[in-house]
Amino acid sequence: MNNALDDISGSLGAKAQIYQSGRSNGSEALVSLREPLLTPNVKRTSPCQGNRFKIDTSEVLPGPPSFAEGLAPNLSHSAPDSLLPWTKTSATQVIKIYNEDNNSRAVEVPSDIVARDICQLFALKSQCIDEHSLTLYEHLSHLGIERTIEDHESIMEVISSWGMDADNRLNFRKNYAKYEFFRKPLDFFPDHMVSISGEANGGVDHSQLVQIFLSASTCPEIHGYLHTKELGKKSWKKLYFILRRSGLYVSSKGTSKDPWHLHFIADFTDSNVYTLLSAKKAHGAPTEFGFCVKSTKCTSSRDMKLLCADDEQTRTCWITAVRLFKYGMQLYQNFMQPHQKQKSSPMCVKVIPEESFQRSISENSLVAMDFSGQKTRVIENPSEVLSVAVQEGLTWRRKSCHRLSAHGSPSASQSSLNIALHLAQPWFHGKVSRDEAQRLITQQGPVDGLFLLRDSQSNPKTFVLSLCHMQKVKHFQILPVDDAGELSYSLDDGHTRFSDLIQLVEFYQLNRGVLPCKLKQHCTGTTL
């Protein structure tokens, strides 16, 4: 374990240290990431000179006195909330990071740290198994926008662009769609929105789609209608836009791409694309699928170029294309880094098909078994697999209920067990609304198989499975079935029944059944 920590710390180039969030008696406790395993060589920080910064002492936990001796609790505030006081040496700084629950943690990091390093630190601290989906976001509160900070981007460069009085944040959460376009490019780039300049029919070779975007020798483009807010007006107008390597253009005459009809809108050398967090309410947009182009020097919403798509897939296509045009091969290297020890050569770019990408050894070796008889056997008939799985699950649940029914009837025990089992599951979100469920799933990346379960608001006795497929969130009602006093749950009007929600989720993680796709990742929060 020590060797594993040394390898990770070596790759970061510095030993990062983390503040615990909570309350303390006017002091901040600095806890080393390596403290549980090694004796840390702690560098104490010193108070800042002058009246420039303020430490929020209400968000830290008490710690050993020696760790907190050099911290100044009462300094005035005129810096971004995510940038806490400089440490004794200019090589390290302290930043604050927030998760979905608005909890925060302060982290002492080297000044040259990148987003990937911070994600690895929190993954190590929380023992996260899907660390590659962890993502940092730049959240600009006063503008109501945010964007994904790419893994290779310098955090200090992002913070330094905010200004001293900006109320901005670094947000930390999962984003399963961060690199999903490398696995399933056709879901992100619809056929009618992509073309290659110079081709007679404007067609695209689907097997070469991502290579086309990464190659400097080809000229792909994204095109389609977007709503845009007219400068100085509250109204929105629908126009035809074209995105090329040279920048974003709008056509003044229908769908014409003639050079004399195209007007330059923005390039992305010194600009980024952001998602509008409340497009309708804040900007009067026709839909909630708004985004904008903002220069790194822009500080006002008047200087942003506001755009709005008709649906989530269209918005995702434009934003993903901008990321590919802006960063190119660097994105592919970010995507491949966790999956291989050596860096890929830029000349060897290859899109890996979804069905063969990163399949685990255990998944390839799974077979259906029947343990009901005196001898176990492999089930080769697919239709028999379903009935055996359901029957074994029901038998297992009944046995569990009987073991817990020493002081009550089996039916009463089963009912209470069914209620208690799913409440502690990370995929169960309780009484969240349909809109909130859709927001949670979209926020963590609209990828196939991302799901959550919740209580139904229209029928208190039922549950709802909210599932993402083809970048759309669909909702499936889970109905209770009472068969001779024995309660079960079903997604297909009682054809396939499960004794509780855990069994239902486990089944649909292995079988698609009536759903458009299998359940893959559950929607849940991150831990700092």
C-alpha positions in Angstrom: 0.0 0.0 0.0 2.9 2.4 0.8 4.4 1.7 -2.6 1.1 2.5 -4.3 0.9 5.8 -2.4 4.5 6.6 -3.3 3.8 6.0 -7.0 0.8 8.3 -7.0 2.6 11.0 -5.0 5.5 10.8 -7.4 3.3 11.3 -10.4 1.8 14.4 -8.9 5.3 15.8 -8.2 4.4 17.0 -4.7 2.9 15.8 -1.5 -0.5 17.4 -1.3 -2.2 17.9 2.0 -5.8 18.3 2.8 -7.7 20.4 5.4 -10.6 18.6 7.1 -13.9 20.6 6.8 -15.8 21.3 10.1 -15.6 23.5 13.1 -12.7 24.4 15.3 -11.8 26.9 18.0 -10.4 29.6 15.6 -7.8 27.3 14.0 -7.4 25.2 10.9 -6.0 21.7 11.1 -3.8 20.5 8.2 -4.0 16.8 7.7 -1.5 15.0 5.5 -2.9 12.7 2.9 -0.1 10.2 3.8 -0.6 10.5 7.6 -2.4 7.1 8.2 0.5 5.1 6.7 3.6 7.2 7.0 5.1 9.7 9.4 4.5 13.0 7.6 7.1 15.7 7.2 4.7 18.5 7.8 5.5 22.0 6.6 3.8 24.5 8.8 2.3 27.5 7.1 2.8 31.0 8.3 0.4 33.9 8.6 -0.1 36.2 5.7 1.5 39.6 5.9 -0.9 42.5 5.8 -4.7 42.5 5.4 -5.2 40.7 2.1 -6.9 37.4 2.9 -9.4 35.8 5.3 -9.6 32.2 6.4 -13.1 30.8 7.0 -12.6 29.1 10.4 -16.2 27.8 10.4 -15.3 25.1 7.9 -12.5 23.2 9.5 -12.1 20.5 12.1 -9.9 20.5 15.2 -6.6 18.8 14.9 -3.2 18.4 16.6 -2.0 21.8 17.9 1.3 21.5 16.1 -0.6 21.4 12.8 -2.4 24.6 13.4 0.2 26.9 14.9 1.0 29.0 11.9 -2.5 29.8 10.6 -4.0 33.3 10.8 -7.7 33.3 11.6 -8.6 37.0 11.4 -7.6 38.5 8.1 -9.8 40.7 5.8 -11.3 39.2 2.6 -10.6 40.4 -0.9 -9.7 37.2 -2.7 -11.7 34.5 -4.6 -13.2 32.0 -2.2 -11.5 29.1 -3.9 -8.0 30.7 -3.3 -7.1 30.6 0.3 -3.9 32.2 1.8 -0.6 31.6 0.2 1.7 29.3 2.1 5.2 30.1 3.4 6.7 29.2 0.0 5.4 30.5 -3.3 5.6 26.9 -4.6 2.4 25.9 -2.8 -1.1 27.4 -2.5 -4.3 26.5 -0.7 -7.5 26.2 -2.7 -11.1 25.4 -1.7 -13.2 22.8 -3.6 -16.9 22.1 -3.3 -19.0 19.1 -4.0 -22.8 18.7 -5.0 -23.9 19.1 -1.4 -22.1 22.4 -1.0 -19.6 20.9 1.4 -16.0 22.1 0.9 -12.5 21.1 1.6 -9.3 23.1 1.4 -6.3 21.5 -0.3 -2.7 22.6 -0.1 -1.3 22.0 -3.6 1.8 23.0 -5.6 1.3 26.0 -7.9 1.8 23.9 -11.1 -0.9 21.3 -10.2 -3.4 20.3 -12.9 -7.0 19.1 -12.6 -6.2 15.4 -13.0 -3.9 15.5 -10.0 -6.6 16.9 -7.7 -9.1 14.3 -8.9 -6.6 11.5 -8.1 -6.0 12.9 -4.7 -9.7 12.8 -3.8 -10.1 9.4 -5.4 -7.3 8.1 -3.2 -8.7 9.7 -0.1 -12.2 8.4 -0.6 -11.1 5.1 -2.1 -13.2 5.8 -5.2 -13.2 3.0 -7.7 -14.4 5.0 -10.7 -11.9 7.8 -10.4 -11.7 8.5 -14.2 -15.2 10.0 -14.1 -14.3 12.5 -11.4 -14.2 16.0 -12.8 -13.4 19.5 -11.7 -15.7 22.3 -12.9 -15.2 26.0 -13.2 -18.3 27.6 -11.7 -18.8 31.3 -12.3 -21.6 32.3 -9.9 -22.1 35.8 -11.0 -22.6 34.8 -14.6 -24.5 31.6 -13.9 -22.3 29.4 -16.1 -19.9 26.5 -15.7 -17.5 24.3 -17.8 -15.5 21.2 -17.5 -11.9 21.9 -16.5 -9.8 19.5 -18.7 -7.5 17.1 -16.9 -4.4 18.8 -18.2 -5.4 22.4 -17.4 -3.5 24.3 -14.7 -5.8 25.1 -11.7 -3.9 28.3 -10.8 -4.3 29.6 -14.3 -8.1 29.1 -14.1 -8.3 30.8 -10.7 -6.1 33.7 -11.7 -8.5 34.6 -14.5 -11.4 35.3 -12.1 -10.3 38.5 -10.5 -10.0 39.3 -6.8 -13.6 40.1 -6.1 -15.3 37.3 -8.1 -17.6 34.9 -6.2 -16.6 31.8 -8.2 -15.9 28.1 -7.2 -14.2 25.0 -8.2 -16.8 22.3 -8.1 -16.1 18.6 -7.9 -18.4 15.8 -9.1 -18.7 12.8 -11.4 -19.0 13.2 -15.2 -19.4 9.9 -17.0 -19.6 11.6 -20.3 -16.2 13.4 -20.1 -14.6 11.1 -22.6 -17.6 9.0 -23.8 -17.4 10.5 -27.3 -14.2 8.4 -27.8 -16.1 5.2 -27.2 -19.4 6.1 -28.9 -18.8 9.0 -31.3 -22.0 8.5 -33.2 -24.1 9.3 -30.1 -22.4 12.6 -29.8 -22.1 13.6 -33.4 -25.4 13.0 -35.3 -25.0 12.3 -39.0 -26.9 15.4 -40.1 -24.7 17.8 -38.1 -21.2 16.6 -39.3 -19.6 17.1 -42.7 -16.1 17.2 -44.1 -15.2 20.1 -46.4 -14.3 19.0 -49.9 -16.3 15.8 -50.0 -18.8 15.6 -52.8 -21.7 14.3 -50.6 -20.6 15.8 -47.3 -20.6 12.3 -45.9 -18.5 11.0 -43.0 -16.8 7.7 -42.6 -18.2 6.7 -39.2 -15.3 4.5 -38.3 -12.9 7.4 -38.8 -15.0 10.1 -37.1 -12.8 10.9 -34.1 -9.6 10.6 -36.1 -11.0 13.3 -38.5 -11.4 15.7 -35.6 -7.9 15.0 -34.2 -6.2 15.1 -37.6 -4.8 18.5 -38.7 -5.0 17.5 -42.4 -8.8 17.3 -42.6 -11.4 20.0 -42.2 -14.4 18.7 -40.4 -17.2 21.0 -39.5 -20.3 21.0 -37.3 -23.4 22.8 -38.6 -27.0 23.4 -37.7 -29.5 25.9 -36.4 -29.1 27.5 -33.0 -30.9 30.2 -31.2 -28.8 33.3 -30.5 -29.5 36.3 -28.4 -29.2 39.6 -30.3 -26.8 42.1 -28.9 -28.5 44.6 -26.6 -31.9 43.0 -27.0 -33.9 40.5 -25.0 -35.2 38.6 -28.1 -33.6 35.4 -29.5 -33.2 34.6 -33.2 -32.7 31.3 -34.9 -29.8 31.2 -37.3 -27.6 28.7 -39.1 -24.1 28.2 -37.5 -21.0 26.5 -38.7 -18.1 25.4 -36.5 -14.7 24.9 -38.1 -11.1 24.8 -36.8 -10.8 28.5 -37.5 -13.7 29.4 -35.3 -17.5 29.8 -35.1 -19.4 31.4 -38.0 -23.1 32.3 -38.7 -24.7 32.4 -42.1 -26.5 35.6 -43.1 -28.5 33.7 -45.8 -30.3 30.6 -44.7 -28.0 27.5 -44.8 -25.5 29.0 -47.3 -21.8 28.3 -46.6 -20.5 30.7 -49.2 -17.6 32.8 -47.8 -19.4 36.1 -48.5 -22.4 34.9 -46.4 -20.4 33.7 -43.4 -19.8 36.1 -40.5 -17.1 35.3 -38.0 -18.4 35.0 -34.4 -15.5 33.7 -32.2 -12.4 31.6 -32.1 -11.4 29.4 -29.2 -7.7 30.2 -28.8 -8.5 32.6 -25.9 -12.1 31.5 -25.3 -14.0 28.7 -23.7 -17.5 27.2 -24.1 -19.7 27.2 -21.0 -23.1 25.7 -20.1 -25.8 28.1 -19.0 -27.2 26.9 -15.7 -30.5 28.6 -16.0 -31.0 29.6 -19.6 -34.7 30.3 -19.5 -34.9 32.2 -16.2 -31.7 34.2 -16.4 -31.5 34.9 -20.1 -35.1 34.3 -21.4 -33.9 31.5 -23.7 -36.4 29.5 -25.6 -35.1 26.2 -24.1 -33.0 25.2 -21.1 -30.2 23.8 -23.4 -28.2 27.0 -23.4 -24.5 27.5 -23.7 -22.1 30.4 -24.4 -18.7 31.4 -25.7 -16.7 33.5 -23.2 -13.3 35.0 -23.6 -10.9 34.4 -20.7 -10.8 38.2 -20.2 -14.5 38.7 -20.2 -16.1 39.6 -16.9 -19.6 40.6 -17.9 -22.5 38.8 -19.4 -22.8 41.5 -22.0 -19.5 40.3 -23.5 -20.6 36.6 -23.8 -22.0 35.2 -27.0 -25.2 33.4 -25.8 -26.5 30.4 -27.8 -29.3 27.9 -27.3 -30.0 24.5 -28.8 -33.4 22.7 -29.2 -32.3 19.6 -27.3 -29.6 18.1 -25.1 -28.0 16.0 -27.9 -27.5 19.1 -30.1 -26.0 21.1 -27.3 -23.7 18.3 -26.4 -22.6 18.0 -30.0 -21.5 21.6 -30.2 -19.8 21.7 -26.9 -17.9 18.4 -27.6 -16.8 19.6 -31.0 -15.4 22.8 -29.4 -13.4 20.8 -26.9 -12.0 18.6 -29.7 -11.1 21.6 -31.9 -9.5 23.5 -29.0 -7.5 20.7 -27.4 -7.3 18.0 -30.1 -4.8 15.3 -29.4 -4.4 16.4 -25.8 -7.9 15.2 -25.0 -7.1 11.8 -26.5 -4.0 11.5 -24.4 -6.0 12.4 -21.3 -8.5 9.7 -22.2 -5.9 7.0 -22.8 -3.6 7.8 -19.9 -5.5 5.8 -17.2 -5.8 2.8 -19.6 -2.2 2.3 -20.5 1.2 2.7 -19.0 2.9 4.2 -22.0 1.7 7.2 -23.9 0.2 6.5 -27.3 1.9 7.9 -30.3 -0.1 10.7 -32.0 0.1 8.7 -35.2 -1.6 5.7 -33.7 -5.0 7.1 -32.9 -7.6 4.3 -33.0 -11.2 4.4 -31.7 -12.0 1.4 -29.7 -15.5 -0.1 -30.3 -17.8 0.0 -27.3 -18.4 -3.8 -27.3 -14.7 -4.5 -27.0 -13.5 -1.6 -24.9 -12.2 -2.2 -21.4 -14.2 -5.4 -20.8 -13.1 -6.9 -17.5 -11.9 -10.5 -17.1 -14.8 -11.3 -14.8 -17.4 -10.1 -17.4 -15.9 -12.2 -20.1 -16.0 -15.3 -17.9 -19.5 -15.0 -16.6 -21.9 -17.9 -17.3 -25.4 -18.7 -16.1 -25.4 -21.6 -13.5 -28.2 -23.6 -11.9 -27.6 -24.7 -8.3 -31.1 -26.0 -7.5 -30.3 -29.7 -8.1 -27.9 -32.1 -6.6 -25.3 -31.1 -9.3 -24.7 -27.7 -10.7 -25.0 -27.2 -14.4 -24.4 -24.4 -17.0 -27.6 -23.0 -18.5 -27.3 -22.6 -22.2 -30.9 -21.7 -23.1 -31.3 -17.9 -22.8 -35.0 -18.1 -22.0 -34.3 -20.5 -19.1 -31.7 -18.1 -17.6 -34.4 -15.5 -16.9 -36.8 -17.9 -15.1 -34.0 -19.5 -13.0 -32.5 -16.1 -12.0 -35.9 -14.8 -10.8 -36.7 -18.0 -9.0 -33.4 -18.1 -7.2 -33.7 -14.5 -6.2 -37.2 -15.1 -4.7 -36.0 -18.2 -2.8 -33.0 -16.3 -1.4 -35.3 -13.4 -0.2 -37.8 -15.8 1.4 -35.0 -17.5 3.4 -33.7 -14.1 4.5 -37.2 -13.1 5.6 -37.8 -16.3 7.6 -34.5 -15.8 9.4 -35.7 -12.4 10.6 -39.2 -13.5 11.5 -38.6 -15.0 14.9 -40.9 -12.5 16.6 -43.4 -11.8 13.8 -45.1 -13.3 10.8 -43.0 -13.9 7.6 -45.2 -11.6 5.6 -44.8 -8.7 8.0 -41.0 -9.3 8.2 -40.8 -9.4 4.4 -42.7 -6.2 4.1 -40.4 -4.4 6.6 -37.3 -5.9 5.0 -38.3 -4.8 1.5 -38.7 -1.2 2.8 -35.4 -1.2 4.6 -33.2 -2.8 2.0 -33.3 -0.2 -0.7 -33.2 2.9 1.5 -29.4 2.6 2.2 -28.5 1.9 -1.5 -26.5 4.7 -3.3 -28.8 4.5 -6.3 -32.0 5.3 -4.3 -32.7 9.0 -4.0 -36.0 9.0 -2.1 -38.6 11.7 -2.8 -36.9 13.7 -5.6 -39.1 15.1 -8.3 -39.0 14.1 -12.0 -37.2 17.3 -12.9 -34.7 17.0 -10.1 -33.9 13.4 -11.2 -33.4 14.6 -14.8 -31.1 17.3 -13.6 -29.0 15.0 -11.4 -28.5 12.5 -14.3 -27.8 15.3 -16.9 -25.3 16.9 -14.5 -23.3 13.7 -14.2 -23.1 13.2 -17.9 -25.9 11.9 -20.2 -24.5 8.5 -21.0 -26.3 5.3 -21.7 -27.1 3.3 -18.5 -26.8 6.1 -15.9 -29.7 5.7 -13.6 -31.4 6.3 -10.2 -34.5 5.0 -8.4 -36.9 7.3 -6.6 -40.3 7.4 -4.9 -43.2 8.1 -7.3 -44.8 11.5 -6.6 -48.1 10.6 -8.4 -48.5 7.3 -6.7 -47.1 6.9 -3.2 -47.1 3.1 -3.3 -44.9 2.9 -6.4 -41.3 3.7 -7.4 -39.8 5.1 -10.6 -36.6 4.1 -12.4 -35.0 7.2 -14.2 -32.6 6.0 -16.9 -30.5 7.8 -19.5 -30.5 6.5 -23.0 -29.3 8.3 -26.2 -28.8 11.4 -24.1 -32.4 11.5 -23.0 -33.7 10.7 -19.5 -36.6 8.2 -19.5 -38.8 7.2 -16.6 -40.2 3.8 -15.9 -42.7 3.1 -13.2 -42.1 0.2 -10.9 -45.4 -1.3 -9.8 -46.0 -3.4 -6.6 -47.7 -6.8 -7.3 -49.6 -8.5 -4.5 -49.9 -12.2 -5.2 -51.7 -14.1 -2.4 -50.4 -11.7 0.2 -46.8 -11.9 -1.1 -45.5 -8.5 -2.3 -43.2 -8.2 -5.3 -42.2 -5.5 -7.8 -42.3 -5.4 -11.6 -41.3 -3.1 -14.5 -43.3 -5.1 -17.1 -46.8 -5.4 -15.7 -46.0 -8.4 -13.6 -44.4 -10.6 -16.2 -41.0 -10.4 -14.4 -41.3 -10.0 -10.6 -38.8 -9.2 -7.9 -39.1 -9.5 -4.2 -37.4 -6.1 -3.6 -35.8 -3.2 -5.5 -32.2 -4.5 -4.9 -33.0 -7.7 -6.8 -34.7 -5.7 -9.6 -31.6 -3.4 -10.0 -29.2 -6.4 -10.0 -31.2 -8.2 -12.6 -31.4 -5.2 -15.0 -27.7 -4.6 -14.5 -27.1 -8.0 -16.3 -30.2 -8.1 -18.5 -31.8 -5.3 -20.6 -35.3 -6.8 -20.5 -37.9 -4.2 -21.3 -35.4 -1.3 -20.8 -33.7 0.4 -23.8 -30.3 -0.5 -22.2 -28.8 -2.2 -19.2 -28.3 -0.3 -15.9 -24.6 0.6 -15.7 -23.6 3.5 -13.4 -25.8 4.8 -10.7 -26.2 8.5 -10.1 -24.7 9.5 -6.8 -22.7 12.3 -5.2 -19.0 12.6 -4.6 -17.2 12.6 -1.3 -14.5 15.1 -0.5 
